């Protein structure tokens, strides 16, 4: 029983670490989108925005 609980705890910790990594990545992506929209407003080209944000040209063109 204890070994099973220890295994479950270990698995939960690993899942928690993965969730943190995913959340950070999603936050960084959202920030890039916000930056993209700001750069569009000041008139930068799509190529310049792609270079500055690491978003693809397709992603940038889809944003409004």
HELIX and SHEET records of a PDB file:
HELIX    1   1 UNK A    2  UNK A   41  1                                  40    
HELIX    2   2 UNK A   46  UNK A   53  1                                   8    
HELIX    3   3 UNK A   57  UNK A   62  1                                   6    
END                                                                             
